[in-house]
């Protein structure tokens, strides 16, 4: 869609405004309506009547934000039975997820995936995806917010496709407690306890949460064990100043299931010649690619595999009302990570030998320490007699990361090749990791945001951010040192037109910048690569009309100078390409039908998601990827969730559809579209609720994510059931 196309869409939204104005009622503010809105908001991802932290630091309602934000509240997480952060995030419009190598959750939205989606904890960006994107139990969060499109203004380098923010629970003024417990298929157990309120000492409030979840997993040797503990203290030092100390400690241990090999009969090369041999995923198309039913529960990793991590995140927050117009927020934080994993990352079928070839044995060691401080100063008042809110902020972040990057060892477990079924998984090589490199990333940034209402019914929202990023890589094994600096300027500019008390129309432009790889992974060989630039044009509408909340967004994103890494014959080849583009629309609506049926539905259609001017270096030659779709990116995603209360009973049902996706840059392997159905029945007795839940009730067999070169895929769980108890007091 061209810029003129966006303009035509904006014109169409103007016509929509006229149509909606005719039936729009003013949003009521009396106490009764507020209670109704609160309950509706907590049970829907469409949030318009409160500030969304991930969208702006100005404290404005989402209704007045020229961007698309979904909110998955704690109540909504419980209602839908989302056990992990990834399951919760897939409730948001257009979001898909899957677990790949290293047990790291990956996300896709608006035509972008992987490192293009930034994951944060309480608004703090951590430079490694594996640090901020470990598998997490969802019980820990007050809510999860998802901001679509470039978000560098708020969170610095990266975030071309969007940003995910995990928001922690903080102390409340009233005492509240919650206990959950559940048991389900494949020996899956989950417990959680949370309590908070006044601490019994004047002006002191507390919050404490702990959760534990474990499972054997559907696939053999794919169990997990997650433990989380979080606590917080808030001291109301004065009527205008509060001090908050909050800490989270996470521990996970995951048995390595990284994918099931696709079985195929032959390959067709780029010249159209068919042969029976092991596929070259960079150039071949597979003939009759499929998942053999006998392999659905098999793991092909070496027996002595593991993936485990310990993380902590602590912050000290000072919030102060300096005057009627000025507020100050200072946040000092420290994060740590220790990670250890050992696995085989490639399991590929060879039709010529009728064996599965196992390779890419991998060791990872990480020991990270991140320190930082962020301060925001906000002013609300009038400029030239018109309402204005202004914010200026600064951030300094120091991230020291110790790795075993570049360590060499035997490439395969023993045995290296095994039959499709009935095999001995064997063990990996007898090697140990060694510390090879320390990478220090220092980021100093200053940013401004402003919302101004020059005339009635029109607001202008904008911001700029300047960063100074310094990367230093020091080797412990004699490799060349590496230093690099970047100084990007990013920002956002948007306008909001209040068509009525119930309808806002908006248009925005946002710009992001990110390195060709995670900062911690940059090396001397990448010194010539420039920052990747991302821009987005978005127009949309937000409406709240007589109990119905809806959002509509149309977007056009361009990302330039993209670096692609491909694995060819066991070697990693890097190349920086020209451009990646996406264009599409998103729609979300929450409403109530007669009979108290509450409906929450959404759809996202990315009609164009492709590479442009993309010539990929394969090591043995260069091939054009122009017009190809990036891997793991669906063109269509839709969801529907319905809740029906019946006295002490509550029924819910949901459906989710994800369209076809490509498994690699070559687009020679496709992942089929799939549709899943979930349902639950709950009974409330006093303060307790018992829930029986079924997932994937149609027993759909599908791949949620393609790993590595696309010749192996991660299969989703089949039909499963869970019985749970929730007690609140």
N, C-alpha and C positions, 0 to 999 in steps of 0.2 A: 504494500500500500504506500503510495507516494505521499509527500507532504500535502499535495492537493487533495489526496484521498482522505487524509485526516481532517482537512477542512470540510470536506463534504459530510463526513461523519459528524463533525461538530454542528453543522447546519441541521442534520437530522436530529441531533439531540435537542436543538432548539424547538423543533416541531414536537418532540416528545414532551418538552416542558409545557407547551400550550395544552397538550392533551391532559397531562397530569394536573395542571392547575385547576382545571374545571372541576375535578373531583377531590382536590386536596383539602384536607381540614387542618387547622392550626394544631401544632403539637401542644397538647395540654401540659400544664405544669402543676396541677393540683396534686395533693398527696396520693389520692387513689390512683390516678393515672401513673404517677411515678412508680408505685408498687408494681403495676402491671408491666410497665416498660422494663423494670429491673429484672423481673422473672423471665421476660421474653429475651432480654439481652443475654442473660447467663446461659440460655439454652440454644443460642444461635451463634454462628460465626460472623454474622452481620451486626457490627457494633457501630452505632452512629452517635449516641448520646453521651459519650464520655471520652476523655483524652486517651489516645493510644500512644504509649511511650515510644514504640518503635518507629512511628511515623514522623514525630517532631518533638523537639525539646521545649516548644513554646507553651505546652499545656492546653492546646486547643482541642475541641471535640473533633472526632473523626469526621463528623458532618462537614466541618470547615477545612478539611485537609485535601489538597489536590493530588491525592495518591490513593492507591488501593491497599487496604490493610484488612486482614482477617484476624479474628481473635478467637482462640480456643480456650475458654475459661475452665477453671477447675471443675465446676459443676458439669459443664459439657463433656469434659474428659470422662468423668464418672458415668454420665448418662449413656455415652456411646461405648463404654467399656474399653477405652483406649489404654492398653497396658504400658506401652512405651511412648517416648516422645515422637517416634516416627509414625506410629499409628494415629496419634493425635494430630500431627501436622497434615496427614492426608485427609483430614476433615475440611481443610481450607480449600477454597476454590482454585482449581487448576494445579494442585500440588500432588506429585507422585514421589515415592521413595523406594529405596531398596538397599540391601546390604551387600557390599562388595568385599574385596580383599581387606584384611586387617580388621574385619568385623566393624567397619566404619559405615554408618548410615550415609547414604547419598540422596540428594533431592534434585528434582527437576521441575521447572515451571517456566512458562512463557518462552519455550524454545531453548532454554539453557539448563545445564546440569552440572553436578560435581562442584568444583571450586568456584564456579560462577555464582553459587548460592552461599552467602556468608551465614555462619552459625555463631550466635553470641550468647553469653550468659549475662543477664541483667544489663544489656547494652554494651558490654565490654567485648571487643573483638580480640580473638586469640589467633595468632598467626598460623597455627597448624590446624587443619580440618580435623585431624585425629584427636586433638586435644579438646576442642569444643564440641565435637560431633561423635563422642563415644555413645554406645547404646545406653539409654537412660530410662529408668522407670518414671512414668508420668506423674506419679503421686506427689512428687517433690515440688511441683510447680503451682503457683497461683494461677498462671495462664501462660499460653504460648502465643506470640504475635508474629504474623507473617506480613512483611512489607514487600510489595512487588516492584520489580524494576530496579534501576541503579540506586544505590543507597550510600554512596561514598561521602555525601555531605555529612551524614550522621555518624558513619562508622569507619571512614577512612578507606584506604586502598581496597579494592575488591568490590564484591556485591553488585556485579553487573546485572545479574538476573533477579536478585532479590535478597532479602535478609530475614533470618529466623531468629527470634529473640526468646530465650527461656527466662521467664520472670519468676523470681523466687517468692515464697511466702514470707511476709513480714508481720511483726506484732500488730495485734488489733486492740481496740479499746475495751472490748467485751470478751469474756471467756468463752472459747469455742473449742471443741474437740471432735476428732473423727477417727474411727477405726475401720479398716477394711481387711477382709480376708477372703481368699478365693482358692479354688482347686479346679483343675481342668484336665483336658486330654494330655497325654504324654508326660504324666507326673509333673504337671505344672502347678506351682504353688506361688501365692503372692500375699504379702501382708503389709500393712502400713498403719502407722499411728501418728497423729498430729494433734497438738494442743497449743493454745496460746491465749494471751489476755494479760490483765494486770498481774504483776509479780508479787503483790503483797507489800511492796515498798513504794512509798509515795513517788509518783511520776515515772515509775519503772514498769515496762511491759516486756513480755517475752514471747518467743515462738520456738517450738521444738517439733521436728518431724523426723521419722525414721521409716525406711521401707526396705523390704527384702523380697526378691523374686528369684525363682529358679525353675528350671525345666530340663527334662531329658532331651527335648527337641524331637520333631518328627523324623528328621534324617538321623541316621545312626551317628553317634558321637558328635551331636550338634547341640549339646546342652549349654546352658548359661547360668550364671549366678551374679545377680546385681545387688549391691548393698549401698544404701545412701543414708547419710545422717546430716541434718541441717539444723542450725540454731540461730537465734537472733535476739538481741536485747535493744530496746529503744528507751532512751531517757529523755523526758521532756524537761530540758534544763530550764527553759523559761516559756512564757506563752508564745514566744516567737522563734524559739530555737529547739531543735531536736537533734539528738545524737543517736546513731544506729550502728551497731556492730553485728554483722551477719556473716556466717561461715557455712560452707557446704563441703562435705567429704564424700567422695564417690569411689567405689571399688567394683570392678567388673572382671569376670573370668568367663571367656567364651571359647568353647571347642570349635575348631576351625572347619566350618562348612563354607567353602567359597564358590561352590557351583557344581553343577552336573554337566558332563560333556554331552553336546549334541551329537546324535548318531546320524550319519548320512551315508548315501550309497556311492556317491561320486562327486566330483567337482567340475565346474565349468570355468575355464580361465577367461581372461579379458579378450581373448581372440575367438571365443566361442567353442573351444575344443574341450570335449568331455573326457575325463580320465578317472581312474580309480587310484587315488593317492591321498596322502594327508593334505589337508587344505592349507593354502596360503591365504590367511584371512584378509590380507591387504589387497588381494586382486581377484580371488575366486568367489564364485557363487556355489552354494551347496545344493545338491540334488536330494530331494526328499529328506530334508533336515527334520529331526524329531527327537522327542525324549522317549527312550525305551522304558516301558512301564516297569521293567524289572530293576531299574536304577533309581527309582523315586526315593528310596530310603537309604541309598548307599552314599558313603563318603569315600572319596579317593585320596584324601590327605594321608600323610604319614601318621602312624599311631601316636608318636611323641610330639604332637602339635600342641600349641597353646597360643592364646591371645589374651593378655591380661593387662590391666592398667589401674593405677591409683591416681586420683585427681583431687585437688582441693582448690577452693576459691573463697577468699575472705575479703571483705570490704568494710571500710569505716566511712560513714556518711554523715555530713553535717548539713542540715537544712535550716535556713534562717530567713525570716522575713525582716529585712533591714528597715523597711518602711512600708507605707501603704502601696508604694509603686515598685520597690526594689526587693528582689529575692535572690538569695545565694545558695548554691548547692555545691559542696565539695565532696568528692568521692576518691578515697585512696584505696587501692586494691593490691592484692598479691595472689597469684595463682601458681600452683605447682602441678607437675605431672611426672609420673614414672610409668613407662610402658615397656612391655617385653612381649615379643611374639616370634613364633617359629612355625612355619608352615610351607606347604607346597602350593604355589599359586597358579599353576597351569596343569590342567588335565584335559587332553585333546584326543579325540577318537581318530584312528587311522583305519579307513576301510580296506586298505591293501593288506595290512597285517591282522586286522580284526582285533587290535589291541588299543588300550587307552595309554597314551604316552604322558608320563608325569615328569614335569620339569619345573624350573624356576623355584627351587628351594630357597627360602628367604628367612633371614633373621633380622629383627628390628630391636634396637635399644634406644630409649629416649629418656632423658632426664632434663626437665625444663623448669625454669623459674621466671615468672613474669611479674614485674612491679610497675605500678603506674599511678597517676593522679589525673583526675579530670575535674575542672571547675567550670560552673555555669553561672553567669550573672544575668538576671532577667529584669526588664523594666516594662511596666504596663502603664499606659497613660494616653495622652492625646498628642498628635503631631499635626500642626496647622488646623487644630480644632477637630481633628478626626481620630477615631480609635486606632491605637497602634501598640503592638507588643514587640519588643526587641530583645534579642539574646546574643551575648558574646561569650564564647567559651574557649578553653585551651585544654590540651591534653599532652601529657608526656608519658611514654610507655617504653620500658626496657624489657626485652624478652631474650633471655639467655637459654639456648637449647643445645644440649650435648647429645650427639648421635653416633651411630656406627655406619654412617652413610659411605657407600663405596666399598665396603668390605667384600672380599671375594671368598668363595667357598664352593664345594662341589654343587653342581647344578641340579641334581636329581636325588630323590630318595631311593632306597633299595627295597624291592626291585623297581626299576625305572619304568618298565612297561608291564601292564597287567591286563587280564581279560576283562570284559565288560562286567561280568558277574563271577562270583566264586573265586575271589583273589585274596592274596595276602597283602595287607596294606603296608607292611614293613615299617622301617624307621628311616628318619632323616640322617644325614651325615653326622659324624661325631665331631661337631665343631661348636665353638662358643663365640659369642659376639665380643667385639672389642671396641672401646671408644675410639673413634677415628676423627671426629671433628666437633668444634664448638662454633655455633653460629649465634651472633648477637645482633638483634634488630632493635634499633632505637627510632622511635617515631615521635616527633614534636609537631603539634598541629594547633592551629587557631581557626575558629569558625564563627560565623555569624548567621543568625536567622531573624526574619522579620515578617510580621503580618500587619498589613495596613489596609484600612477601609477608606479609600479616597472619596467615595460617594456611597450613598445608601445602596444596599443590596450587591455591592461589589467589593471583593477583598483580593489583595495581591499578597502572595506568600512566596518568599524567596530566601536563598541562603548561599553562602560561599564557604569553602574550606581550603586552606592552604596547609600542605604537609611537607615536612622534611624527613625523609626516610633514609636511614643509613644502615647498611648491611655489612657485617664483617664476618668472614669465614676463616677460621684458623684450624689448621690440620694438626692432628697428633701423630700422623704417620708420614710426614714429609711431603705432602702434596702442596701445590702452590696455594698461597693465601689468596683471598678474594675480598675485595671491597667494592661497594657500589652505593651510589646515592640517587635518590629520586626526589623531585619536588613538584608533585602534581597539584593542580588547582581544579577542584570539582564543585558542583553546586546543583541547585534546583530553582526553577522559577515557575510559578503557577498563578492562575487567576481563578476565582470562584464567583459565580453569579448566582445570587439567591433569587431563583425564579418565583418562589413562594415560601411561606413559612415551613413547608414540608418538602421542598425540592431545591437542591443545589446542583448546578452544572459547573464543570471545571475543565481546565486544560492546563497541561504542565509540560515542562522540558527539564530533564535531569541528565547529569553527566557523571560518569564514573571513570576510574582508572585502576588498573591492577597489573601486577607483574605477569610475566609469561609463565611463571610457576609460583608455588608458595615461596615466600621470601626465604624460608629456611632451606629450600632446595636449590636456590640459585648457585651456579658454579661459574668458573672462569670461561667455560665453553659457551655460556649464555650472556657474556658481558656485552655483546653487541645488540642484544635484543632490547627493544624499546618497551615502554609501558603499553599495555593494551588499553584502548580507549573505548568506552561504551556510552552511547547516548540513547535516550528514550523520549519519544513524543507520546503523550497520553491524553485522551479526552474521556470524560465520563459523567455519570449522573449518580446522585445519592438522594434517596427519598424515604420519608417516613410518613405513611399515609394510613390513618385509621387502623393501626395495629399491624400494618405491613411495612417491613423494612427491606429496601432493595438497593443494590449497587450495580452499575453497568460501567465497564471500562473497555476502551479500545486502545491498543498500544502498537507502537512501532519501535523496535530496538535494533540498533546497529552496534556491533563490536568489531573493532579493527585490530590488526596485528596479533592475531591469536596464535599461540604456540600449541602444537599438537605433539603428543608423545605416542609413538607406536612401537610395539614389540615385534621385531622381525627376526626369526631364527634365534630367539633368546636375547637379542641386542635391543637396547632402547635407543630409538632414533628421534631426535627433536627437529621440528621445523616450525617456522613462524609464518602464518598464512595471512591472507589479505583481509577477509571479512566474514563475519557470521551475522545473519539477520533473522529477525522473527517479527511477525505481524499477526495480530489476532484480537479476540474479544473475550471478555469474561463477564458473567452474569451471576448474581447471587440474590436470593430473595427468601425471606422468612415471613410466614403469615399463619393465621389461624382459620381453619374451616369450621363450619357449623358442626356441633357435636364435640367441640374442644379438641379437634385434631390439630396439632401443631406441626407445621411443615417447614423444613429447612432444605432448600435445594440450590444447586449451583451447576454451572456448565462453563467450560473454557474451550475455545476453539482457536487453535494456533494454525491458521491456514497456510502460513508460510514460515517454515523453520528450516533454514538451510545455510550451507557454506556458499560464499561467493569468492571468486578469485583465489581459490584454495588449491595450491600445488603442494602435495605432501611428499616429503623426502623419505623414500623407503630404504635408503641405504644402497640398493642396487639400481635405483632410478627414481625419477620424479613422476608422479601421476596426479592428474587433476581430480579434485573432489568437488568442483563447482557444481552446485545444484543438489548435492547430497544432503541428507538430513543428519544432524548430529545424533550419536547413539543415545538410547534410553529416553528420547524425547517424543511423547505422544502428541498427535495433532488434536485429539479430542479427549477431554476428561469431564465426567459428569457425576454428580452424586445427589441422592435423595434420602432424607431421613424424616420419619414421621413418628410422633409420640401421641398416644391416646390415654389420658387418665380415666380410670373407672373406679371411683371411690378410693379404697385402699390399694387398688391394683393399678399398675401402669404398664401399658404395652408399647413397644417400640419396634420399628423395622427400618432397615436401611438397604440401599442398593448403590453400587459404585461401578462405573464403567470407565475403563482405560483403553484407549485406542491402540492400534498397531504402532510398534516402535522398531527402529533399526538397532541392530546389535553392535555395529562398528561403523567407522568412517566410510568403509567401502560400500556399505548398504547392500552387501551380498547375503546377509542373514537378517531375517525379520522375526520379531517377537510378536506373536498373535495378540489381538485384542482380547480382553476378558471382562466379564461382569460377575460381581460377587454379591451375595445377599446375606445380611445378618439380621437377627431378631432377638428380642429379649422379652421376658415377662418378669415383673417385679411386684412384690407384695410388701406393703409398709405396715409395721406393727409398732405403734408408739414411735420411738426414735430410731427404730431399726428397720432395715430394708433387706429383703432376700431377693436375689436376682438369679434367674436361670438364663444363660445367654448361649446362642449358637452362632458360630462364625462360618462363612463360606458354605452356607447351607446347601447350595446346589453342587457342592464338591467339585468346583471348577479347578481344572489342572492348568496352571499358567506359570510363566516365568515373570517374576517381578523386576528383574534387573539382569543385564548382560555384563559379564565380567571380562576383564582383559581384552582379548582380541575378538570377543563375541562368540567364540567356539564353545564356551561353557556359560551356563545361565544359572542363576539362583532361583530355585523353585519355591513357590509360596506353599504354606501349609494347606492341606485338604480340610474337609469338614471337621470342626472341633466344637466341643462344648465346655461350659464353665459354670460352676455354681459359686455364687459369691454372697458375702454378707457385708453390709455397711451399717455402722452405728454412729450417730451424731448426737452430741449433747452439749 
